[in-house]
Amino acid sequence: MGSPYLEMRGVSKHFPGVQALTNVNFEAYAGEAIALSGANGAGKSTLMNVLGGNLQADAGEIRIADQAVNIHSPLAATSNGIAFVHQEMAMLPTMTVAENIHVSSFPTRTGLIDRKAMETATTEVLARLGCHFTPDTRVQVLSTGDRQMVEIARALLSKPSIIIFDEPTSSLTSREKTRLFEVIRSLKTEGVTIIYITHFLDEIFSICERATVLRAGSTVGGGMLSELTPNDIVHMMIGDVAVDARDARQNAQPGEVVLRVNGLNRRGVLKDIGFSLHKGEVLGLWGLLGSGRTEVARAIIGLAPIDSGLIELNTGGGLRPVRPNEAQRWIGMVTEDRRNEGLLLPMSVKQNMSVANLRGLLSRWKLIDNRRETELAEHFVKRLNIVISNLGQPVKTLSGGNQQKVVVGRWLELNPPIFIMDEPTRGLDVGAKAEIRRIIFELAESGAAVLVISSEIEEMMALADRYLVMNRGQIISALPRSSTKNELMGAAAGAAQTE
């Protein structure tokens, strides 16, 4: 294969209380896509932030095209031909697509921004990605998937020789993902080095030639993917961990109804939604993208308006009607968008975990009992295996998987009778997914009722005791746990084809 185009040798990085990287070695060749794999907190993002100039390593060397380079800032990374497509998008919503793409390098003419050059360059890169919006479109009107494409377009603009993709498909539709893979394959033929980070193993084997695996901040293995299996990658990432929970709740015995929804309507969004959720049950709400799953959850707890409908809760003594905003007292909601809706990013781990239970932490003098708050946070950090340096660590500095565990821990601390979990394992590695599954099963076994929404059908089948299938804002089918993947897909897709 010749000499590596990129080499990172002996890279180490220490944060207060945490050794994030220890003597990591990583190399990549021109014209290949290499997967960088590892469990949440393994050091993937830290290593790539060192390469992208967002962090400075304590030790180690970076070489590009056999030349030692000093990447001390993102600008230095760009000048060395490195582009970074981040998982968490940094968009300026009130500005146009063209302005967002050029925000760090506006073309100028006679000292003024050259709008024509900016539009031409933007049009070319959007066409390359197969995007249907225009350079003058305001980012605030774009879907999450289209915003991700803008982020990718920004990276391609500088014609980099190395592109880091961090979970690039997490917000893309299947069509957008297919187009992205076509672009990556095209880039490889041009000699561009692709570093691909994802928790979807099928994507790794579809688009990459090699893999490097990190565990606990160290390089633990890798090799040519033609000589490895997905199980090999999982074993290197987390060791021997059972991740298939399909048979975990074959003998589940749901109890009385704790939530009943009747005739929930919102014009153009939801139509006559009705179902019951039982104590000790894991109910799966399944449907294709845009089917209305998240809208149902948000309507139940008052985060989205409804035109009509009845919500009943059993909080002791039988079912009684409640207003959506009142339902929030009895339902713990793990939202799909943890960074914008689930977390208070500048605040500490402890504060984020206790924010839903402040009333329960008040002392006799109506002040927060700091000792009790600390004890509870420590308990759930340990129970959920959350990797932190201390409880005062800002939650924004945690990996995505550990951030998700903080959100889950917040509701475990409150211990409501009902949980709604919208994409609870999105962006998590197989080990963290297994932990979240275990928690969901423990909640159901303890008598809680859990409504789970997931876009990963295998995840849904591993979790749910039964399924409600949605299409275009309606529940169009109810299926038992014994249903097959084809039956679930057929129920969702079949209804769409007949309309």
Kinemage of the C-alpha trace (Angstrom):
@kinemage 1
@onewidth
@group {chain A} dominant
@subgroup {mainchain}
@vectorlist {calphas} color= white
{ca met a 1} P 0.000 0.000 0.000
{ca gly a 2} L 3.025 2.268 0.132
{ca ser a 3} L 3.626 4.830 2.871
{ca pro a 4} L 0.756 6.203 4.958
{ca tyr a 5} L -0.389 9.681 3.960
{ca leu a 6} L -1.267 10.455 7.580
{ca glu a 7} L 0.580 9.197 10.661
{ca met a 8} L -0.163 9.939 14.312
{ca arg a 9} L 2.465 8.429 16.605
{ca gly a 10} L 2.508 8.157 20.401
{ca val a 11} L -0.334 10.645 20.897
{ca ser a 12} L -1.271 11.207 24.566
{ca lys a 13} L -3.750 13.600 26.150
{ca his a 14} L -4.639 14.137 29.799
{ca phe a 15} L -7.614 16.014 31.225
{ca pro a 16} L -8.091 16.680 34.945
{ca gly a 17} L -8.877 13.286 36.458
{ca val a 18} L -8.907 11.459 33.092
{ca gln a 19} L -6.173 10.060 30.848
{ca ala a 20} L -8.055 10.419 27.552
{ca leu a 21} L -5.312 9.107 25.222
{ca thr a 22} L -2.278 6.982 25.985
{ca asn a 23} L 0.398 6.519 23.332
{ca val a 24} L -2.125 6.150 20.491
{ca asn a 25} L -0.903 5.199 17.023
{ca phe a 26} L -3.068 5.824 13.961
{ca glu a 27} L -2.307 5.869 10.257
{ca ala a 28} L -4.311 6.348 7.064
{ca tyr a 29} L -3.529 6.053 3.380
{ca ala a 30} L -4.422 8.285 0.455
{ca gly a 31} L -7.539 7.140 -1.344
{ca glu a 32} L -8.884 4.937 1.445
{ca ala a 33} L -11.630 5.186 4.036
{ca ile a 34} L -10.528 4.001 7.449
{ca ala a 35} L -12.987 3.431 10.267
{ca leu a 36} L -12.044 4.750 13.696
{ca ser a 37} L -14.029 2.609 16.107
{ca gly a 38} L -14.416 2.369 19.854
{ca ala a 39} L -16.923 2.508 22.672
{ca asn a 40} L -18.213 5.850 23.925
{ca gly a 41} L -15.383 7.477 25.845
{ca ala a 42} L -12.722 5.375 24.097
{ca gly a 43} L -10.930 8.504 22.856
{ca lys a 44} L -12.071 8.713 19.226
{ca ser a 45} L -13.301 12.303 19.403
{ca thr a 46} L -10.297 13.388 21.471
{ca leu a 47} L -7.885 11.920 18.903
{ca met a 48} L -9.701 13.556 16.010
{ca asn a 49} L -9.910 16.874 17.853
{ca val a 50} L -6.128 16.721 18.172
{ca leu a 51} L -5.879 16.127 14.417
{ca gly a 52} L -8.439 18.879 13.749
{ca gly a 53} L -6.571 21.429 15.881
{ca asn a 54} L -9.283 21.769 18.528
{ca leu a 55} L -7.049 20.176 21.186
{ca gln a 56} L -3.324 20.085 21.747
{ca ala a 57} L -1.742 16.716 22.544
{ca asp a 58} L 0.545 16.390 25.573
{ca ala a 59} L 2.862 14.125 23.588
{ca gly a 60} L 3.159 12.588 20.148
{ca glu a 61} L 3.782 13.466 16.528
{ca ile a 62} L 1.615 14.057 13.457
{ca arg a 63} L 3.023 13.553 9.960
{ca ile a 64} L 1.279 14.307 6.671
{ca ala a 65} L 2.849 13.188 3.387
{ca asp a 66} L 5.920 12.174 5.395
{ca gln a 67} L 6.372 15.679 6.810
{ca ala a 68} L 6.009 16.545 10.489
{ca val a 69} L 3.291 19.145 11.019
{ca asn a 70} L 2.256 21.343 13.942
{ca ile a 71} L -1.535 21.517 14.104
{ca his a 72} L -2.084 24.100 16.838
{ca ser a 73} L -5.488 25.388 15.721
{ca pro a 74} L -8.413 24.579 13.397
{ca leu a 75} L -6.988 27.090 10.932
{ca ala a 76} L -3.687 25.200 10.952
{ca ala a 77} L -5.588 21.982 10.305
{ca thr a 78} L -7.336 23.555 7.319
{ca ser a 79} L -4.032 24.821 5.932
{ca asn a 80} L -2.735 21.248 6.147
{ca gly a 81} L -5.681 19.968 4.102
{ca ile a 82} L -7.789 18.617 6.979
{ca ala a 83} L -11.570 19.074 7.129
{ca phe a 84} L -13.835 17.965 9.988
{ca val a 85} L -17.530 17.104 9.581
{ca his a 86} L -18.789 17.192 13.158
{ca gln a 87} L -21.682 15.133 14.500
{ca glu a 88} L -23.035 18.133 16.411
{ca met a 89} L -23.701 20.741 13.756
{ca ala a 90} L -22.627 24.349 14.250
{ca met a 91} L -25.029 26.268 12.044
{ca leu a 92} L -26.011 29.947 11.935
{ca pro a 93} L -29.743 29.436 11.349
{ca thr a 94} L -30.690 32.965 10.284
{ca met a 95} L -27.988 33.044 7.610
{ca thr a 96} L -28.169 31.463 4.167
{ca val a 97} L -26.680 28.151 3.101
{ca ala a 98} L -23.981 29.964 1.111
{ca glu a 99} L -23.078 32.157 4.085
{ca asn a 100} L -22.863 29.150 6.409
{ca ile a 101} L -20.662 27.243 4.002
{ca his a 102} L -18.272 30.194 3.564
{ca val a 103} L -18.467 31.528 7.118
{ca ser a 104} L -14.757 30.980 7.822
{ca ser a 105} L -13.504 31.986 4.359
{ca phe a 106} L -15.691 34.476 2.509
{ca pro a 107} L -14.418 35.152 -1.040
{ca thr a 108} L -13.654 38.828 -1.576
{ca arg a 109} L -13.327 41.233 -4.454
{ca thr a 110} L -11.957 44.743 -4.039
{ca gly a 111} L -12.227 44.320 -0.295
{ca leu a 112} L -15.899 43.282 -0.336
{ca ile a 113} L -17.572 39.876 -0.119
{ca asp a 114} L -17.898 38.439 -3.631
{ca arg a 115} L -21.510 37.220 -3.528
{ca lys a 116} L -21.425 35.854 -7.073
{ca ala a 117} L -18.322 33.729 -6.425
{ca met a 118} L -19.837 32.527 -3.169
{ca glu a 119} L -23.073 31.475 -4.885
{ca thr a 120} L -21.240 29.741 -7.736
{ca ala a 121} L -19.024 27.711 -5.396
{ca thr a 122} L -22.005 26.806 -3.200
{ca thr a 123} L -24.093 25.702 -6.182
{ca glu a 124} L -21.296 23.401 -7.343
{ca val a 125} L -20.784 21.702 -3.983
{ca leu a 126} L -24.541 21.304 -3.355
{ca ala a 127} L -24.939 19.698 -6.779
{ca arg a 128} L -22.132 17.302 -5.932
{ca leu a 129} L -24.045 16.238 -2.820
{ca gly a 130} L -27.354 15.968 -4.662
{ca cys a 131} L -28.999 18.663 -2.538
{ca his a 132} L -32.212 20.261 -3.804
{ca phe a 133} L -32.136 23.497 -1.805
{ca thr a 134} L -30.440 26.632 -3.099
{ca pro a 135} L -27.516 28.778 -1.877
{ca asp a 136} L -29.876 31.543 -0.727
{ca thr a 137} L -32.042 29.219 1.419
{ca arg a 138} L -32.087 30.160 5.109
{ca val a 139} L -30.644 27.322 7.211
{ca gln a 140} L -33.441 27.700 9.778
{ca val a 141} L -35.996 26.272 7.317
{ca leu a 142} L -33.936 23.165 6.528
{ca ser a 143} L -34.520 19.747 8.052
{ca thr a 144} L -31.876 18.218 10.327
{ca gly a 145} L -30.726 15.984 7.486
{ca asp a 146} L -30.347 18.921 5.098
{ca arg a 147} L -28.374 20.814 7.737
{ca gln a 148} L -26.020 17.848 7.953
{ca met a 149} L -25.497 18.096 4.202
{ca val a 150} L -24.632 21.786 4.617
{ca glu a 151} L -22.007 20.774 7.190
{ca ile a 152} L -20.543 18.277 4.719
{ca ala a 153} L -20.627 20.872 1.928
{ca arg a 154} L -18.648 23.259 4.117
{ca ala a 155} L -15.955 20.601 4.537
{ca leu a 156} L -15.764 19.873 0.801
{ca leu a 157} L -15.429 23.551 -0.100
{ca ser a 158} L -11.739 23.733 0.801
{ca lys a 159} L -10.933 20.648 -1.330
{ca pro a 160} L -9.229 18.869 1.600
{ca ser a 161} L -6.867 15.907 1.316
{ca ile a 162} L -8.108 14.453 4.645
{ca ile a 163} L -11.757 14.497 5.737
{ca ile a 164} L -12.944 13.363 9.167
{ca phe a 165} L -16.586 12.249 9.220
{ca asp a 166} L -17.946 11.996 12.783
{ca glu a 167} L -21.284 10.110 12.757
{ca pro a 168} L -22.232 11.728 9.422
{ca thr a 169} L -25.392 9.666 8.829
{ca ser a 170} L -27.016 10.048 12.249
{ca ser a 171} L -29.504 12.622 10.865
{ca leu a 172} L -29.727 11.516 7.235
{ca thr a 173} L -32.505 9.752 5.399
{ca ser a 174} L -31.657 6.583 3.475
{ca arg a 175} L -31.560 8.577 0.225
{ca glu a 176} L -29.195 11.158 1.708
{ca lys a 177} L -27.017 8.398 3.167
{ca thr a 178} L -26.780 6.674 -0.221
{ca arg a 179} L -25.746 9.957 -1.830
{ca leu a 180} L -23.146 10.586 0.889
{ca phe a 181} L -21.604 7.176 0.271
{ca glu a 182} L -21.431 7.956 -3.440
{ca val a 183} L -19.595 11.192 -2.622
{ca ile a 184} L -17.164 9.360 -0.312
{ca arg a 185} L -16.415 6.772 -2.994
{ca ser a 186} L -15.820 9.584 -5.480
{ca leu a 187} L -13.471 11.331 -3.034
{ca lys a 188} L -11.486 8.140 -2.583
{ca thr a 189} L -10.921 7.865 -6.344
{ca glu a 190} L -9.490 11.397 -6.197
{ca gly a 191} L -6.971 10.295 -3.554
{ca val a 192} L -8.685 11.888 -0.546
{ca thr a 193} L -8.125 10.196 2.821
{ca ile a 194} L -11.395 9.507 4.652
{ca ile a 195} L -11.520 8.933 8.419
{ca tyr a 196} L -14.958 7.552 9.230
{ca ile a 197} L -16.396 7.435 12.765
{ca thr a 198} L -19.714 5.673 13.274
{ca his a 199} L -21.479 3.245 15.584
{ca phe a 200} L -23.215 1.572 12.642
{ca leu a 201} L -21.063 -1.456 11.844
{ca asp a 202} L -22.826 -2.080 8.535
{ca glu a 203} L -21.678 1.355 7.345
{ca ile a 204} L -18.087 0.555 8.272
{ca phe a 205} L -18.081 -2.590 6.174
{ca ser a 206} L -19.914 -0.846 3.332
{ca ile a 207} L -17.650 2.172 2.888
{ca cys a 208} L -14.286 1.482 4.578
{ca glu a 209} L -11.245 -0.630 3.694
{ca arg a 210} L -9.566 -0.731 7.112
{ca ala a 211} L -10.399 -0.119 10.761
{ca thr a 212} L -8.496 1.020 13.842
{ca val a 213} L -10.075 0.332 17.223
{ca leu a 214} L -9.537 2.313 20.421
{ca arg a 215} L -10.432 1.200 23.925
{ca ala a 216} L -9.966 3.292 27.068
{ca gly a 217} L -7.748 5.755 25.194
{ca ser a 218} L -5.368 3.192 23.677
{ca thr a 219} L -5.045 1.477 20.311
{ca val a 220} L -6.167 -2.132 20.770
{ca gly a 221} L -6.435 -3.505 17.245
{ca gly a 222} L -7.706 -3.197 13.706
{ca gly a 223} L -6.774 -4.324 10.226
{ca met a 224} L -8.223 -4.918 6.788
{ca leu a 225} L -11.998 -5.225 6.973
{ca ser a 226} L -11.879 -7.978 4.355
{ca glu a 227} L -10.232 -10.083 7.067
{ca leu a 228} L -12.523 -9.049 9.942
{ca thr a 229} L -16.158 -9.575 10.909
{ca pro a 230} L -18.495 -7.232 12.820
{ca asn a 231} L -18.087 -9.485 15.850
{ca asp a 232} L -14.321 -9.008 15.653
{ca ile a 233} L -14.788 -5.235 15.794
{ca val a 234} L -17.233 -5.502 18.705
{ca his a 235} L -14.860 -7.770 20.612
{ca met a 236} L -11.995 -5.307 20.184
{ca met a 237} L -14.235 -2.400 21.222
{ca ile a 238} L -15.759 -3.813 24.377
{ca gly a 239} L -14.661 -7.400 24.928
{ca asp a 240} L -17.181 -10.187 25.396
{ca val a 241} L -20.488 -8.395 25.922
{ca ala a 242} L -23.865 -9.901 25.125
{ca val a 243} L -25.691 -7.337 22.999
{ca asp a 244} L -28.656 -9.351 21.748
{ca ala a 245} L -31.568 -8.818 24.091
{ca arg a 246} L -34.252 -10.303 21.824
{ca asp a 247} L -35.169 -13.066 24.294
{ca ala a 248} L -34.726 -11.053 27.487
{ca arg a 249} L -38.453 -10.483 28.155
{ca gln a 250} L -40.240 -13.397 26.548
{ca asn a 251} L -42.276 -13.951 29.712
{ca ala a 252} L -43.169 -10.329 30.446
{ca gln a 253} L -46.504 -9.928 32.241
{ca pro a 254} L -47.879 -6.372 31.813
{ca gly a 255} L -50.215 -5.077 34.510
{ca glu a 256} L -52.954 -2.469 34.654
{ca val a 257} L -53.286 0.422 32.202
{ca val a 258} L -51.345 3.485 33.389
{ca leu a 259} L -51.673 5.677 30.273
{ca arg a 260} L -54.538 5.812 27.786
{ca val a 261} L -54.671 8.115 24.764
{ca asn a 262} L -57.915 8.587 22.819
{ca gly a 263} L -58.574 10.558 19.635
{ca leu a 264} L -55.408 12.662 19.718
{ca asn a 265} L -55.497 15.036 16.738
{ca arg a 266} L -53.408 17.857 15.350
{ca arg a 267} L -54.207 19.133 11.909
{ca gly a 268} L -51.709 17.971 9.318
{ca val a 269} L -49.620 16.122 11.916
{ca leu a 270} L -51.602 13.567 13.965
{ca lys a 271} L -54.891 11.826 13.212
{ca asp a 272} L -57.023 9.972 15.748
{ca ile a 273} L -54.146 8.566 17.817
{ca gly a 274} L -55.313 6.053 20.398
{ca phe a 275} L -53.521 3.402 22.481
{ca ser a 276} L -52.998 2.099 26.016
{ca leu a 277} L -49.733 1.609 27.903
{ca his a 278} L -49.572 -0.941 30.721
{ca lys a 279} L -47.598 -1.137 33.935
{ca gly a 280} L -44.434 -3.196 33.465
{ca glu a 281} L -44.657 -3.023 29.661
{ca val a 282} L -42.206 -1.878 26.988
{ca leu a 283} L -44.338 -0.618 24.099
{ca gly a 284} L -42.613 0.114 20.807
{ca leu a 285} L -43.792 2.987 18.595
{ca trp a 286} L -42.429 2.176 15.158
{ca gly a 287} L -42.657 3.845 11.765
{ca leu a 288} L -40.585 5.202 8.920
{ca leu a 289} L -39.009 8.662 9.008
{ca gly a 290} L -41.714 11.329 9.185
{ca ser a 291} L -44.444 8.929 10.327
{ca gly a 292} L -45.254 11.056 13.398
{ca arg a 293} L -43.691 8.980 16.195
{ca thr a 294} L -41.922 11.851 17.957
{ca glu a 295} L -44.932 14.131 17.469
{ca val a 296} L -47.079 11.670 19.468
{ca ala a 297} L -44.630 11.687 22.380
{ca arg a 298} L -44.318 15.476 22.409
{ca ala a 299} L -48.105 15.907 22.274
{ca ile a 300} L -48.649 13.599 25.253
{ca ile a 301} L -46.381 15.604 27.547
{ca gly a 302} L -47.366 19.039 26.292
{ca leu a 303} L -44.303 19.933 24.240
{ca ala a 304} L -46.492 20.226 21.126
{ca pro a 305} L -50.106 21.462 20.849
{ca ile a 306} L -53.107 19.268 20.056
{ca asp a 307} L -56.448 20.215 18.523
{ca ser a 308} L -58.435 17.534 20.328
{ca gly a 309} L -58.081 14.295 22.245
{ca leu a 310} L -58.118 12.771 25.706
{ca ile a 311} L -55.097 11.755 27.786
{ca glu a 312} L -55.751 9.643 30.875
{ca leu a 313} L -53.245 8.687 33.573
{ca asn a 314} L -53.464 6.196 36.409
{ca thr a 315} L -51.522 7.826 39.242
{ca gly a 316} L -53.265 5.721 41.872
{ca gly a 317} L -56.984 5.039 42.118
{ca gly a 318} L -57.733 4.476 38.439
{ca leu a 319} L -57.501 6.425 35.208
{ca arg a 320} L -58.325 10.123 35.201
{ca pro a 321} L -58.146 12.774 32.456
{ca val a 322} L -55.140 15.108 32.546
{ca arg a 323} L -53.983 18.057 30.506
{ca pro a 324} L -50.768 17.474 28.518
{ca asn a 325} L -48.751 19.938 30.623
{ca glu a 326} L -49.932 18.137 33.768
{ca ala a 327} L -48.712 14.802 32.347
{ca gln a 328} L -45.127 16.056 32.707
{ca arg a 329} L -45.382 15.455 36.468
{ca trp a 330} L -45.817 11.721 35.897
{ca ile a 331} L -43.823 11.030 32.739
{ca gly a 332} L -40.048 11.061 32.281
{ca met a 333} L -39.121 12.077 28.730
{ca val a 334} L -35.769 11.179 27.136
{ca thr a 335} L -35.874 13.436 24.076
{ca glu a 336} L -34.475 12.659 20.650
{ca asp a 337} L -32.282 15.796 20.637
{ca arg a 338} L -30.292 15.472 23.860
{ca arg a 339} L -27.981 18.448 23.269
{ca asn a 340} L -30.651 21.039 22.472
{ca glu a 341} L -33.552 19.716 24.539
{ca gly a 342} L -32.219 17.160 27.014
{ca leu a 343} L -29.178 18.810 28.568
{ca leu a 344} L -28.084 22.088 30.136
{ca leu a 345} L -24.697 22.008 28.450
{ca pro a 346} L -22.752 24.607 30.495
{ca met a 347} L -23.939 23.087 33.788
{ca ser a 348} L -22.365 20.216 35.709
{ca val a 349} L -23.167 16.523 35.581
{ca lys a 350} L -24.669 16.739 39.071
{ca gln a 351} L -26.886 19.703 38.210
{ca asn a 352} L -28.117 18.047 35.012
{ca met a 353} L -28.993 14.851 36.841
{ca ser a 354} L -30.908 16.560 39.646
{ca val a 355} L -32.799 19.215 37.654
{ca ala a 356} L -35.951 17.086 37.261
{ca asn a 357} L -36.057 16.234 40.972
{ca leu a 358} L -35.410 19.583 42.650
{ca arg a 359} L -38.665 19.466 44.594
{ca gly a 360} L -37.619 16.118 46.094
{ca leu a 361} L -34.232 17.528 47.100
{ca leu a 362} L -35.541 20.447 49.143
{ca ser a 363} L -34.560 20.567 52.801
{ca arg a 364} L -36.921 21.606 55.609
{ca trp a 365} L -35.788 25.194 54.936
{ca lys a 366} L -36.824 24.912 51.255
{ca leu a 367} L -33.228 24.888 50.052
{ca ile a 368} L -31.600 22.209 47.913
{ca asp a 369} L -29.967 19.585 50.124
{ca asn a 370} L -26.488 19.513 48.542
{ca arg a 371} L -25.466 16.337 50.382
{ca arg a 372} L -28.553 14.459 49.170
{ca glu a 373} L -28.100 15.829 45.641
{ca thr a 374} L -24.497 14.597 45.589
{ca glu a 375} L -25.405 11.170 46.975
{ca leu a 376} L -28.098 10.595 44.357
{ca ala a 377} L -25.881 11.784 41.499
{ca glu a 378} L -23.032 9.527 42.658
{ca his a 379} L -25.423 6.581 42.899
{ca phe a 380} L -26.721 6.897 39.351
{ca val a 381} L -23.300 7.730 37.880
{ca lys a 382} L -22.115 4.419 39.306
{ca arg a 383} L -25.255 2.509 38.290
{ca leu a 384} L -25.060 3.753 34.690
{ca asn a 385} L -21.252 3.501 34.415
{ca ile a 386} L -20.979 7.154 33.392
{ca val a 387} L -17.340 8.059 32.702
{ca ile a 388} L -16.567 11.422 34.329
{ca ser a 389} L -13.689 13.028 36.202
{ca asn a 390} L -16.013 14.416 38.898
{ca leu a 391} L -19.637 15.458 39.424
{ca gly a 392} L -18.751 19.089 38.756
{ca gln a 393} L -17.541 18.349 35.223
{ca pro a 394} L -19.545 20.337 32.614
{ca val a 395} L -21.848 17.909 30.827
{ca lys a 396} L -20.892 19.416 27.449
{ca thr a 397} L -17.405 17.880 27.816
{ca leu a 398} L -18.721 14.293 27.993
{ca ser a 399} L -18.926 11.895 25.071
{ca gly a 400} L -22.308 11.489 23.400
{ca gly a 401} L -22.948 8.169 25.084
{ca asn a 402} L -22.177 9.497 28.541
{ca gln a 403} L -24.364 12.546 27.896
{ca gln a 404} L -27.240 10.221 27.055
{ca lys a 405} L -26.693 8.300 30.270
{ca val a 406} L -26.891 11.568 32.228
{ca val a 407} L -30.309 12.261 30.667
{ca val a 408} L -31.499 8.759 31.555
{ca gly a 409} L -30.059 9.076 35.057
{ca arg a 410} L -32.019 12.291 35.621
{ca trp a 411} L -35.309 10.457 35.173
{ca leu a 412} L -34.182 7.413 37.141
{ca glu a 413} L -33.526 9.791 40.022
{ca leu a 414} L -37.076 11.160 39.768
{ca asn a 415} L -38.500 7.631 39.328
{ca pro a 416} L -41.785 8.450 37.526
{ca pro a 417} L -44.300 5.663 36.786
{ca ile a 418} L -44.058 6.238 33.016
{ca phe a 419} L -41.040 6.751 30.740
{ca ile a 420} L -41.052 7.905 27.122
{ca met a 421} L -37.716 7.215 25.431
{ca asp a 422} L -37.308 8.767 21.988
{ca glu a 423} L -34.272 7.261 20.217
{ca pro a 424} L -32.626 6.355 23.565
{ca thr a 425} L -29.626 4.627 21.958
{ca arg a 426} L -29.002 6.899 18.959
{ca gly a 427} L -25.288 7.542 18.519
{ca leu a 428} L -24.253 4.982 21.145
{ca asp a 429} L -21.832 2.108 20.670
{ca val a 430} L -22.954 -1.495 21.084
{ca gly a 431} L -21.824 -1.657 24.703
{ca ala a 432} L -23.655 1.522 25.713
{ca lys a 433} L -26.730 0.318 23.810
{ca ala a 434} L -26.666 -2.898 25.816
{ca glu a 435} L -26.531 -0.862 29.038
{ca ile a 436} L -29.510 1.296 28.025
{ca arg a 437} L -31.446 -1.852 27.096
{ca arg a 438} L -30.667 -3.321 30.492
{ca ile a 439} L -31.945 -0.173 32.193
{ca ile a 440} L -35.172 -0.240 30.167
{ca phe a 441} L -35.758 -3.865 31.123
{ca glu a 442} L -35.032 -3.105 34.783
{ca leu a 443} L -37.547 -0.255 34.695
{ca ala a 444} L -40.229 -2.521 33.251
{ca glu a 445} L -39.437 -5.298 35.733
{ca ser a 446} L -39.820 -2.802 38.577
{ca gly a 447} L -43.288 -1.875 37.324
{ca ala a 448} L -42.638 1.234 35.232
{ca ala a 449} L -44.351 1.596 31.861
{ca val a 450} L -41.993 2.436 28.986
{ca leu a 451} L -42.882 3.809 25.550
{ca val a 452} L -39.875 3.419 23.231
{ca ile a 453} L -39.375 5.144 19.885
{ca ser a 454} L -36.502 3.999 17.675
{ca ser a 455} L -35.577 4.313 14.010
{ca glu a 456} L -33.413 1.166 14.262
{ca ile a 457} L -35.747 -1.758 13.683
{ca glu a 458} L -33.377 -4.293 15.253
{ca glu a 459} L -33.233 -2.124 18.373
{ca met a 460} L -37.008 -1.905 18.457
{ca met a 461} L -37.354 -5.662 18.140
{ca ala a 462} L -34.835 -6.240 20.927
{ca leu a 463} L -36.747 -3.983 23.321
{ca ala a 464} L -40.490 -4.013 22.769
{ca asp a 465} L -43.152 -6.376 24.134
{ca arg a 466} L -45.497 -5.276 21.339
{ca tyr a 467} L -45.506 -2.705 18.536
{ca leu a 468} L -47.673 0.140 17.293
{ca val a 469} L -46.891 0.968 13.659
{ca met a 470} L -47.354 4.544 12.413
{ca asn a 471} L -47.664 6.055 8.980
{ca arg a 472} L -48.398 9.702 8.104
{ca gly a 473} L -49.521 10.638 11.583
{ca gln a 474} L -51.754 7.607 12.144
{ca ile a 475} L -51.401 4.325 14.024
{ca ile a 476} L -52.158 1.889 11.239
{ca ser a 477} L -51.305 -1.443 12.889
{ca ala a 478} L -50.726 -3.130 16.249
{ca leu a 479} L -48.401 -6.151 16.168
{ca pro a 480} L -47.295 -8.704 18.803
{ca arg a 481} L -43.735 -9.268 19.976
{ca ser a 482} L -43.515 -12.384 17.816
{ca ser a 483} L -43.699 -10.263 14.642
{ca thr a 484} L -40.792 -10.522 12.222
{ca lys a 485} L -38.716 -7.714 10.795
{ca asn a 486} L -40.418 -8.180 7.426
{ca glu a 487} L -43.851 -7.901 9.048
{ca leu a 488} L -42.898 -4.646 10.775
{ca met a 489} L -41.391 -3.177 7.631
{ca gly a 490} L -44.329 -4.377 5.575
{ca ala a 491} L -46.827 -2.770 7.926
{ca ala a 492} L -45.065 0.596 7.721
{ca ala a 493} L -44.203 0.539 4.028
{ca gly a 494} L -47.358 -1.209 2.822
{ca ala a 495} L -49.642 1.498 4.154
{ca ala a 496} L -47.501 4.163 2.507
{ca gln a 497} L -47.727 2.404 -0.863
{ca thr a 498} L -51.516 2.122 -0.771
{ca glu a 499} L -52.166 5.782 0.002
